[in-house]
Amino acid sequence: MLSPSILTANFGVLQQEIEMLNESCADMIHLDVMDGTFVPNISFGLPVVKAVARIARKPLDVHLMMIHPEKYIEDFRDAGAAFLTVHLEACSHLASVTEQIKSLGMKAGAALNPHTPVAMLEDIIGELDLLLVMSVNPGFGGQRFIPFTIEKIRRARELARRTRSETLIEVDGGISLDNAAEVYAAGADILVAGSAIFSSDNPADYMKKLKTV
């Protein structure tokens, strides 16, 4: 599956960008919410998520790169999130936050920074709908894929198999046609790509190629 990130979309014509994704082979639309504290960048917040939700015909895959995400779970549900992913590193009580997300009717995801071991999620993976492996350090689009995360994706897939979990493995950061096949082969179910798609001459065609590598 493919979840294009709009972080590097042209926000001057955001409606057109979302309409293009609506007509594309994308399975969902990825929104990176950054608070300038958990990560060294500020992206966008609830008003943009709400605006995208009014136009989108694909599920919104919302990735919270922010501290205290538990304060805003219901707000993001109301804004239109279908998947809501929080960072293990930002949650003192991940099980509680996951339960909160699911109780509000959304799919719950947990994200791991490149340096965080997959084993940290062993006790909770059965409660997760999504495990997001960051293949760059979070905060900015356009970064290069970190090679050692391939092995981490394999460990995430093995953990899901061993625990008989149906958790989807999502990978975010530096994804392009150069590495998509290897990432899929390592065990990814969902690829998040942004810069590679929106900087291409034909984003819709590029997405088709990403899904058929």
Helices and strands as residue ranges (DSSP letters): G 6-8, G 11-13, H 14-23, E 29-34, H 46-55, E 60-65, G 69-71, H 73-79, E 81-87, G 88-90, H 94-103, E 107-112, G 118-121, G 125-127, E 130-134, H 149-162, E 168-172, H 180-186, E 190-192, H 195-198, H 203-211
